[in-house]
Amino acid sequence: MSGKVVVVTGGTRGIGLGLVRSFADLGATVVFCGRSAATVEAVAAEIPGTLGVTADVTSRADLENLWDRAVAAFGRVDIWVNNAGRSHARKPLWQIPAAELDEVIDLNLGGLARANAVVLARMAEQGHGAVWNMEGYGSDGMMQSGLTGYGATKRAVTYLTDSTAKDLDAAGLAEKVTVHHLSPGMVVTDLLTHDYTPEEFEKVKKIFNILADKVETVTPWLAQRVLAGGSNGSRVAWLTKGKAARRFATAAFNKRDLFAESAAS
């Protein structure tokens, strides 16, 4: 699995940063991007051998530059992980500030659609490659009050990935160029825990402690399976329905506190 050139968008924090570390630990050559030059430089210095590029994935020009920088440095891109994304305030759709809602839609869906278009065209030209699109809450059809905008974008990610897989197959490219779903489940990051009042968080923390996991637990597992590859349109999922059911069934006997360290600090 070592020796592959992997690009991770949104690689300076959360799951993205965990993936950058995990891919590097597994022997891959890693290129990543973020919107803050200072943060990109700090991560590149922290993880030797990685190449950080300042880029906004809502910009086609930035995406093309990210690809070109990776190819100029390492000769090719074998795997591209579309991880960059964000959520919004937990409010009804009509109460979310317009700029915030627009940014979520443009990044989570618009940016991902542009990235697929740019990267798959380049992979078709080079003759191989795999794109992995990050799913999230709503991808499987689940709904929750206050997450309408975010959940709708993640539901669209699933459609976009499935439909793109069919396009690749119809174009006769699917044996060499593929697209896949990457589903991390519930992971303890700012994206999961933001915007709760202390009282609200005490309620949802019980569910998080049953179903969620830390970045350092999930990302090495995801990275291994992304490097191993799969058939066009396949999915790698950490939190399956079976695993979730087993965790609920054993919750009374398996006490977990994922937030103990942060509470202590």
TORVO-678967 format. One record per residue (C-alpha): x, y, z; residue number from 0. Coordinates in pm, whole numbers, plus 32768, in hexadecimal, padded with zeros to 4 digits. Layout:
// TORVO-678967
   east   north     up     k
      X       Y      Z   NUM
...
***
This chain:
// TORVO-678967
   east   north     up     k
   8000    8000   8000     0
   812C    80E8   8028     1
   81AF    81C9   7F15     2
   8060    8254   7EA1     3
   8033    83C9   7E70     4
   7F04    8441   7F32     5
   7E60    859A   7F36     6
   7D81    85F9   805D     7
   7CB1    8736   8051     8
   7C67    87E4   8199     9
   7D97    873B   8230    10
   7DF2    882F   8344    11
   7CF9    87CC   8453    12
   7C09    86C0   84C8    13
   7BD8    8589   83F2    14
   7CA4    861E   82D7    15
   7DD5    8651   83B3    16
   7DA8    84F4   8440    17
   7DA5    8466   82DF    18
   7EE0    8526   8280    19
   7F93    8491   83AE    20
   7F0B    8335   836E    21
   7F61    832C   81FC    22
   80C0    83A6   824A    23
   80EA    82A0   835C    24
   8085    8194   8260    25
   8194    81FC   816C    26
   80CB    82CE   8079    27
   8146    8415   7FE9    28
   804B    8517   805F    29
   7FE4    8666   7FD0    30
   7EDD    872B   808C    31
   7E37    887E   807E    32
   7D97    897D   8161    33
   7D23    8AE3   813E    34
   7E13    8B78   823E    35
   7F7D    8B92   81CA    36
   7FFB    8B9E   8331    37
   7F3C    8A62   8393    38
   7FAB    89AB   8258    39
   8116    89FE   82A3    40
   80F2    898E   840D    41
   8061    883B   83AF    42
   8169    8802   82A1    43
   8278    8849   83A3    44
   81D2    8760   849F    45
   81B3    8639   83AC    46
   82FE    860E   82F3    47
   82F0    85B3   8183    48
   8199    8648   8144    49
   8156    8762   8050    50
   8061    886E   80BC    51
   7FB5    8953   7FC2    52
   7EDA    8A7D   8014    53
   7D97    8A4D   7F53    54
   7C22    8A96   7F5E    55
   7B6F    8968   7ECD    56
   7A4A    8A3D   7E5A    57
   7B38    8ACD   7D55    58
   7B7D    8A02   7C19    59
   7CC4    8ABE   7BEC    60
   7D36    8A5C   7D4B    61
   7CD3    88F1   7D0E    62
   7D94    88E9   7BC8    63
   7EC0    8984   7C78    64
   7EAC    8880   7D8D    65
   7EB2    8768   7C8B    66
   7FCE    880D   7BCB    67
   809E    883F   7D07    68
   8073    86D1   7D66    69
   80D2    8656   7C0A    70
   81F8    8747   7BF0    71
   8280    86C6   7D3B    72
   8232    8552   7D1F    73
   81DB    8504   7BB6    74
   8073    8495   7BE2    75
   7F43    8486   7CC9    76
   7ECA    8328   7D1E    77
   7DBD    8380   7E1E    78
   7CFC    84C0   7E60    79
   7C2B    84E0   7F9F    80
   7B21    85F1   7F9C    81
   7B0F    8633   8110    82
   7AE7    87AE   8124    83
   7998    8812   81B8    84
   78EC    88D3   82CC    85
   77A2    88ED   8384    86
   76C8    8A0F   83ED    87
   761C    8A87   8529    88
   7518    8992   85AA    89
   73EB    8A62   8548    90
   72BF    8A45   8460    91
   731F    8A87   82F8    92
   727D    8BDF   82F0    93
   733B    8C52   8427    94
   7498    8BFB   83A8    95
   7557    8D34   833C    96
   7555    8D47   81C0    97
   76CF    8D55   819B    98
   76FB    8C28   827F    99
   75FC    8B53   81C5   100
   768C    8BB6   8073   101
   77EB    8B54   80E5   102
   7779    89FE   8160   103
   76C7    89B0   8019   104
   77E0    8A35   7F3F   105
   78EE    8979   7FFE   106
   7844    882E   804C   107
   7796    8801   7EFE   108
   781A    8904   7E0A   109
   7985    88CF   7E6C   110
   7964    8757   7E67   111
   78B8    875A   7D11   112
   79C8    883B   7C82   113
   7AD8    875F   7D18   114
   7A42    8626   7C7D   115
   7A26    86D0   7B2C   116
   7B8B    8753   7B30   117
   7C32    8622   7BC5   118
   7B7E    8514   7B00   119
   7BD3    85C6   79BA   120
   7D43    85CA   7A1F   121
   7D39    845F   7A91   122
   7C9F    83F9   7944   123
   7DC0    84A7   7896   124
   7ECA    83FD   796C   125
   7E1C    82AD   7947   126
   7DD2    8253   7AB0   127
   7D5C    82D4   7C01   128
   7C55    82BF   7D12   129
   7B82    83D4   7DAA   130
   7AEB    83A7   7F04   131
   79CB    848D   7F6B   132
   7990    84C7   80DD   133
   782D    8482   8152   134
   7791    8507   8291   135
   7651    8526   8356   136
   7530    8517   825E   137
   75E5    8447   8159   138
   7518    8314   81B8   139
   73D0    83D5   81C2   140
   73C8    8418   8339   141
   733F    856D   839F   142
   7367    864C   84CD   143
   72D2    879B   8525   144
   73CC    88B6   84FC   145
   74A9    8800   8400   146
   73D8    8833   82C6   147
   74DB    88E9   81F7   148
   75FF    880B   825A   149
   753A    86C7   8241   150
   74B3    8722   80E9   151
   7614    8759   8065   152
   7688    860B   80EE   153
   755A    8559   805A   154
   75BA    85F6   7F0E   155
   7720    8576   7F35   156
   769B    8412   7F30   157
   75D0    8451   7DF5   158
   76F2    84FF   7D4B   159
   77DE    83DE   7D99   160
   76ED    82CF   7D25   161
   7695    838A   7BE8   162
   7801    83D7   7B99   163
   7855    8267   7BC2   164
   774E    821A   7ABA   165
   77DE    8327   79D6   166
   7939    828E   79F3   167
   78AE    8137   79A4   168
   77EA    81B6   7879   169
   7920    8268   77F5   170
   79EC    8128   780A   171
   7AD9    81BE   790E   172
   7A71    8101   7A47   173
   7B7E    7FF6   7A32   174
   7C8D    80FC   7A64   175
   7BE3    8233   7AF1   176
   7AF1    8208   7C12   177
   7A25    82CD   7D0C   178
   79C4    825A   7E6B   179
   7906    82AF   7FAA   180
   79CA    82E9   80EB   181
   78F4    82E3   8226   182
   79A2    832D   8372   183
   786D    8317   844E   184
   7862    83EF   8589   185
   79BB    847C   85D2   186
   7A0B    8565   86F4   187
   7A69    86A9   8646   188
   79F0    8811   8654   189
   7903    87BA   8537   190
   784F    86C0   8618   191
   7849    877E   8760   192
   7823    88EC   86FC   193
   76FE    89D1   8749   194
   7665    8912   886F   195
   760B    89BD   89B4   196
   769E    890E   8AE7   197
   7547    887D   8B35   198
   7513    87FF   89D1   199
   766E    8768   89C8   200
   7631    86A1   8B08   201
   7508    85FC   8A5B   202
   75B0    85AB   8910   203
   76F5    8541   89B8   204
   7652    83F8   8A1D   205
   7619    83A0   88AE   206
   7771    841C   8849   207
   7812    833D   894E   208
   7760    8211   88BA   209
   778A    8253   8747   210
   78AD    8343   871C   211
   7A23    8306   8712   212
   7B5B    83DB   871B   213
   7C14    8449   85E3   214
   7D45    8378   863B   215
   7C6C    8240   8650   216
   7BB1    826B   8509   217
   7CA5    8303   8412   218
   7DB1    81F0   840F   219
   7C9F    80F1   83C0   220
   7C10    81CC   82AB   221
   7D67    8211   8216   222
   7DC0    80A0   8205   223
   7C86    8051   8143   224
   7CA3    817A   805A   225
   7E05    810E   8001   226
   7D89    7FAA   7FC8   227
   7C8C    8031   7ECB   228
   7B43    7FA1   7E56   229
   7A5B    7F7D   7D30   230
   79C4    80B0   7C8D   231
   78AA    813F   7D63   232
   790B    807C   7E9D   233
   78EC    80FC   8001   234
   79D6    80ED   812B   235
   790C    8126   8269   236
   7989    8126   83CF   237
   783A    8132   8484   238
   775B    802D   83E2   239
   75F7    7FE7   844F   240
   766A    7EA0   84E9   241
   777D    7F47   85B2   242
   768C    8055   862A   243
   7591    7F4C   8699   244
   769C    7E8C   8759   245
   770D    7FC7   8808   246
   75AF    801C   887B   247
   757D    7EB5   88EF   248
   76BA    7EBC   89C3   249
   76AC    8028   8A34   250
   7643    7FCF   8B96   251
   7778    7EF6   8BC4   252
   7877    7FBB   8AF9   253
   788D    8117   8B8D   254
   794B    820A   8AB1   255
   79A1    8376   8AEF   256
   7A3A    840D   89B9   257
   7A37    8567   8A54   258
   7AE3    8520   8BA1   259
   7C31    85B1   8B38   260
   7B9F    86F0   8AA5   261
   7AC5    8720   8BDB   262
   7BF3    86F7   8CBC   263
   7CBA    87F6   8BF7   264
***
